[in-house]
């Protein structure tokens, strides 16, 4: 077998998938039924799926106290491995103790996700984690809210993952394991691959970033988040349709691969950009596109903090490199998309584009200018918001009728 040209998985070894298959899976599922059950959150479930498919290589399970502290303080686990965000599971169960084996159950779906051998039970300072990871302990921040809602105790230990959470069935051809994307890249002969992180439909700024990458790389992977989103975000199914419409109509064939991964957002801005770098390296990417406010929310981070953090981490932490791109916008004087590095004109001539503005405009029944997004994309989004409005109207009408009937 020819030696791969791709970047090595994180940690320098082989991909480490914790998902059991075949007879081993069947045996462990049977065993899991008899184990004490421990409910976990959607975030913890998503992290398990990432460990299962190999995206969180080389993790073998949830972190110890020493790992948690090292990651918060210095971006590294007790072993010295670079890691930017704690990967932990928690409980309020006083009876659970080290040495126990438990089955981890998704609290939303009731599905047994994994078995876990508990090696350590410990308490953390949640405010400390939030300030380290999110740079704030403001409970209005969606990531902070989840950490503060964690159980009293964290549990450490290796896991055996028993499922892919239905993602291969729900997103056939889109959901992919790192081993699968690496094979795609090798079959194409690509070595320099940029990943474009997406949790929103692509507007013209996203398209501009993607096409810059296509120009300077062997290829691009548009890598979509398929896990749980915060309230108000556009569902993955709608985003998938809109991205496919854009790629099919406005990109050269075979320059772009479109795939998805099962984690949910933490909205940790700079730290999350580093985590995106870790698992994109596992997926075989040499570069991660980092634009304005990568993985941010609200005004908690500076617009380019996610770029500068790559300069702050210990040298050699990642083989993957950031592909930093400046603030992008449509300039009416330039007559097209531009950036702060290429456009000499002033604010009055620029149309700034953002997913937030797309959602706000369409949810309020407004029209998007053609400079904002491609017509095929706008049509898909308009249909989605129109259907939402119709559901609200039906609900309100039904509620009003019911109230009238009671009078």
C-alpha positions in Angstrom: 0.0 0.0 0.0 1.4 3.4 -1.0 2.3 5.8 1.7 -0.3 8.5 2.3 0.4 12.1 1.4 -2.2 13.3 3.9 -1.6 14.8 7.3 -1.3 12.3 10.1 -4.2 11.8 12.6 -3.8 13.9 15.7 -1.2 12.4 18.0 0.8 11.1 15.1 -0.5 7.5 15.2 -3.4 5.7 13.5 -7.1 6.7 13.5 -8.7 5.4 16.7 -12.3 4.5 16.3 -14.1 3.5 19.5 -17.2 2.2 17.7 -17.7 -1.6 18.1 -18.9 -3.6 15.1 -20.0 -7.2 14.3 -19.9 -9.8 17.0 -18.2 -7.5 19.5 -21.0 -4.9 19.1 -23.7 -7.5 19.5 -22.1 -8.9 22.7 -21.5 -5.4 24.2 -25.1 -4.3 23.5 -26.4 -7.4 25.3 -24.1 -6.6 28.2 -25.2 -2.9 28.2 -28.8 -3.9 28.8 -27.9 -5.4 32.2 -25.6 -2.5 33.3 -26.8 0.5 35.5 -28.0 3.3 33.1 -26.6 6.8 33.2 -28.4 9.5 31.3 -26.2 11.9 29.3 -26.8 15.2 27.5 -26.9 15.8 23.7 -23.5 17.4 23.9 -22.0 14.4 25.7 -23.8 12.1 23.2 -22.2 14.1 20.3 -18.8 13.7 21.8 -19.3 10.0 22.1 -20.2 9.8 18.4 -17.0 11.8 17.6 -15.0 9.3 19.6 -16.9 6.4 18.0 -16.1 7.4 14.4 -12.5 8.3 15.1 -12.9 12.1 14.8 -11.6 12.6 18.3 -8.5 10.4 17.8 -6.6 9.5 19.9 -9.1 9.9 22.9 -10.1 6.6 24.5 -12.9 8.0 26.7 -13.8 10.9 28.9 -11.2 13.0 30.6 -9.7 12.7 34.1 -9.4 15.6 36.5 -5.7 16.0 35.5 -6.8 16.1 31.8 -9.5 18.6 32.5 -7.2 20.9 34.5 -4.4 20.7 31.9 -6.8 21.4 29.0 -8.3 24.4 30.7 -4.9 25.8 31.8 -2.4 24.8 29.0 -4.4 23.2 26.1 -2.9 19.8 27.0 -3.9 16.5 28.7 -2.0 14.8 31.4 -0.2 12.8 28.7 1.0 16.0 27.1 -1.4 15.6 24.1 -2.6 18.9 22.8 -6.4 19.3 23.3 -8.3 22.6 23.5 -11.7 21.9 25.1 -12.5 19.4 28.0 -14.3 16.3 26.8 -16.2 15.2 29.9 -19.4 13.4 31.1 -21.2 14.3 34.3 -23.8 12.9 36.8 -25.5 13.8 40.0 -25.7 10.1 41.0 -24.0 9.8 44.4 -23.9 6.0 44.2 -21.7 5.8 41.0 -18.1 5.1 42.0 -14.7 4.2 40.4 -14.6 0.6 39.3 -18.3 0.6 38.2 -19.3 -0.1 34.7 -22.3 1.8 33.3 -24.3 2.2 30.1 -24.5 5.7 28.8 -28.0 6.6 27.6 -28.9 9.6 25.4 -31.5 11.5 27.5 -33.3 12.8 24.4 -33.7 9.6 22.4 -33.3 6.9 25.1 -30.8 5.1 23.0 -27.8 3.3 24.7 -24.8 5.1 23.3 -21.9 3.4 24.9 -20.6 1.4 27.9 -18.0 3.0 30.2 -15.6 1.7 32.8 -15.4 4.5 35.5 -11.8 5.1 36.6 -12.3 8.4 38.4 -15.1 10.5 39.9 -14.3 14.2 40.6 -15.8 17.7 41.0 -14.7 20.7 39.1 -15.1 24.5 39.3 -17.6 25.1 36.5 -17.0 28.8 36.5 -13.3 28.2 36.1 -13.9 26.0 33.0 -16.3 28.5 31.5 -13.8 31.4 31.9 -11.0 29.3 30.4 -13.0 27.8 27.5 -15.6 30.5 26.7 -13.8 33.6 28.2 -17.0 34.3 30.2 -19.2 32.7 32.8 -22.3 34.6 31.6 -25.2 32.1 31.6 -26.7 33.8 28.5 -23.8 32.2 26.6 -25.2 28.9 25.2 -22.0 27.0 26.0 -21.8 28.3 29.5 -25.4 27.4 30.1 -24.6 23.8 29.3 -21.5 23.6 31.5 -23.3 25.2 34.4 -26.2 22.7 33.9 -23.8 19.7 34.2 -24.1 17.2 37.0 -22.2 17.6 40.3 -19.6 15.0 39.4 -17.5 14.4 36.3 -16.7 10.7 35.5 -13.5 9.6 33.7 -12.8 6.4 31.9 -12.6 4.5 28.6 -15.7 3.9 26.5 -17.0 1.4 24.0 -19.3 3.2 21.5 -22.3 1.1 20.4 -24.0 3.3 17.8 -23.6 6.1 15.2 -26.8 7.7 16.5 -28.8 7.2 13.2 -26.6 9.7 11.3 -25.7 7.4 8.5 -29.3 6.6 7.9 -30.6 10.2 8.3 -27.8 11.7 6.1 -26.8 9.0 3.6 -23.9 10.1 1.5 -23.3 13.1 3.7 -22.4 11.7 7.1 -18.8 10.4 7.0 -16.2 8.9 9.2 -12.6 10.3 9.0 -11.4 7.0 7.4 -14.0 7.6 4.6 -13.0 11.2 3.9 -9.3 10.2 3.9 -10.0 7.6 1.3 -11.9 10.2 -0.9 -8.9 12.6 -0.7 -6.4 9.9 -1.5 -8.5 8.6 -4.4 -8.6 12.2 -5.8 -4.8 12.6 -5.3 -5.3 15.6 -3.0 -2.7 16.5 -0.4 -3.6 20.1 0.5 -7.2 20.1 1.6 -9.0 23.0 3.3 -12.1 22.5 5.5 -14.9 25.0 5.6 -16.8 24.7 8.9 -20.5 25.4 8.5 -23.5 25.5 10.8 -25.5 27.9 8.6 -26.6 27.9 4.9 -23.9 29.4 2.7 -24.2 33.1 1.8 -21.9 34.9 -0.7 -19.2 35.4 1.9 -19.0 31.7 2.6 -18.9 31.1 -1.1 -16.1 33.6 -1.5 -14.1 31.9 1.3 -14.7 28.5 -0.3 -13.5 29.7 -3.7 -10.4 31.2 -2.3 -9.6 27.8 -0.9 -10.3 26.1 -4.2 -7.9 28.4 -5.9 -4.9 27.7 -3.5 -5.6 24.1 -2.4 -5.9 20.8 -4.1 -9.5 20.6 -2.9 -12.1 21.8 -0.4 -14.4 19.9 2.0 -17.5 21.8 3.1 -17.9 20.1 6.5 -21.3 20.6 8.0 -22.3 20.2 11.6 -25.2 17.7 11.8 -25.6 17.7 15.6 -27.9 19.8 17.8 -28.1 23.5 17.2 -29.2 26.4 19.4 -32.7 27.9 19.2 -33.2 30.0 16.0 -30.5 28.2 13.9 -31.7 26.8 10.6 -32.1 22.9 10.7 -29.4 20.8 9.1 -31.8 19.4 6.5 -32.6 22.8 5.1 -28.9 23.8 5.2 -27.9 20.6 3.4 -30.4 21.4 0.6 -29.2 25.0 0.2 -25.5 24.0 0.2 -26.1 21.3 -2.4 -27.9 23.8 -4.6 -25.0 26.2 -4.3 -22.3 23.6 -5.0 -24.2 22.1 -7.9 -24.7 25.4 -9.7 -21.7 27.6 -8.8 -18.6 25.3 -8.2 -16.5 23.4 -10.7 -17.2 19.7 -10.5 -14.8 17.6 -8.4 -13.2 20.6 -6.6 -15.5 20.3 -3.6 -16.5 17.4 -1.2 -19.5 17.9 0.9 -19.7 15.9 4.2 -21.1 16.2 7.7 -20.1 15.3 11.3 -22.2 14.5 14.3 -21.0 16.9 17.0 -23.0 19.9 18.3 -21.7 23.4 18.7 -20.2 24.8 21.9 -20.0 28.4 20.6 -16.5 28.6 22.2 -15.1 30.9 19.5 -11.2 30.6 19.5 -11.1 27.4 21.6 -13.6 25.8 19.3 -11.6 26.8 16.2 -8.7 24.8 17.7 -11.1 21.8 18.3 -12.2 22.1 14.7 -8.6 22.0 13.7 -8.0 18.8 15.8 -10.8 16.8 14.3 -10.4 18.2 10.7 -6.8 16.9 10.9 -8.2 13.5 11.7 -10.5 13.8 8.7 -7.4 14.3 6.6 -7.5 18.1 6.1 -4.2 20.1 6.0 -5.9 23.5 6.5 -9.0 25.0 8.3 -10.6 28.1 6.9 -10.8 30.6 9.7 -12.7 33.7 8.8 -14.5 36.4 10.9 -16.0 35.3 14.2 -15.4 31.5 13.7 -17.6 29.5 16.0 -18.6 32.6 17.9 -21.9 33.8 19.3 -23.0 37.3 20.4 -20.1 39.7 21.2 -18.1 37.4 23.5 -15.1 37.3 21.1 -13.2 39.6 18.9 -13.8 39.1 15.2 -10.4 37.5 14.5 -9.6 36.0 17.9 -10.1 32.5 16.4 -7.2 33.3 14.0 -4.7 34.7 16.5 -5.2 31.8 19.0 -3.4 29.5 16.6 -0.3 31.6 17.3 -0.7 31.2 21.0 -0.7 27.4 21.3 2.5 25.4 21.8 4.5 24.9 18.7 3.9 21.5 17.0 0.4 21.2 18.6 -1.2 20.6 15.3 -0.1 19.5 11.8 -3.1 21.2 10.3 -2.7 25.0 9.7 -5.3 27.8 9.7 -6.1 29.4 6.4 -6.9 32.9 7.7 -9.1 35.1 5.6 -10.0 38.7 6.3 -13.4 40.3 6.7 -15.3 39.7 3.5 -18.3 41.6 2.0 -19.9 42.7 -1.2 -18.5 46.0 -2.4 -20.8 48.0 -4.8 -17.9 50.0 -6.1 -15.7 47.0 -6.7 -18.8 45.3 -8.3 -18.4 42.0 -6.4 -17.1 40.2 -3.3 -14.0 41.6 -1.7 -12.1 41.7 1.6 -10.4 44.3 3.8 -7.2 43.3 2.1 -8.4 43.8 -1.5 -11.1 46.6 -1.3 -10.0 50.3 -0.9 -13.5 51.6 -0.5 -15.4 52.8 2.6 -18.2 51.3 4.8 -20.9 53.1 2.8 -20.0 51.0 -0.3 -20.0 47.7 1.5 -22.7 45.1 2.2 -21.7 43.0 5.2 -23.0 39.5 5.1 -23.8 37.2 8.0 -25.9 34.1 8.8 -27.6 36.1 11.6 -28.8 38.8 9.2 -30.0 36.1 6.7 -32.1 34.4 9.4 -33.4 37.8 10.7 -34.4 39.1 7.3 -36.1 35.9 6.1 -37.8 35.1 9.4 -39.4 38.6 9.3 -40.6 38.1 5.7 -38.0 40.4 4.2 -36.3 40.1 0.8 -32.6 39.3 0.5 -30.7 41.4 -2.1 -29.0 39.4 -4.9 -25.6 40.4 -3.5 -26.4 38.4 -0.3 -27.1 34.9 -1.6 -27.7 32.9 -4.8 -31.3 32.7 -5.9 -31.4 28.9 -5.6 -30.4 29.2 -2.0 -32.8 32.1 -1.2 -35.7 30.1 -2.6 -35.0 27.1 -0.3 -34.7 29.4 2.7 -37.8 31.3 1.9 -39.8 28.1 1.5 -38.5 27.0 5.0 -39.5 30.2 6.7 -42.9 30.3 4.9 -43.6 26.8 6.1 -42.7 27.9 9.6 -45.1 30.9 9.4 -47.9 28.6 8.3 -47.3 26.2 11.2 -47.4 29.2 13.6 -50.6 30.5 12.0 -52.3 27.0 12.3 -51.2 26.7 15.9 -52.5 30.2 16.8 -55.7 29.6 14.9 -56.3 26.3 16.6 -55.6 27.9 20.0 -58.0 30.7 19.3 -60.7 28.3 18.1 -60.3 26.3 21.2 -60.6 29.3 23.5 -63.7 30.4 21.6 -65.3 27.0 22.1 -64.8 27.2 25.8 -66.7 30.5 26.1 
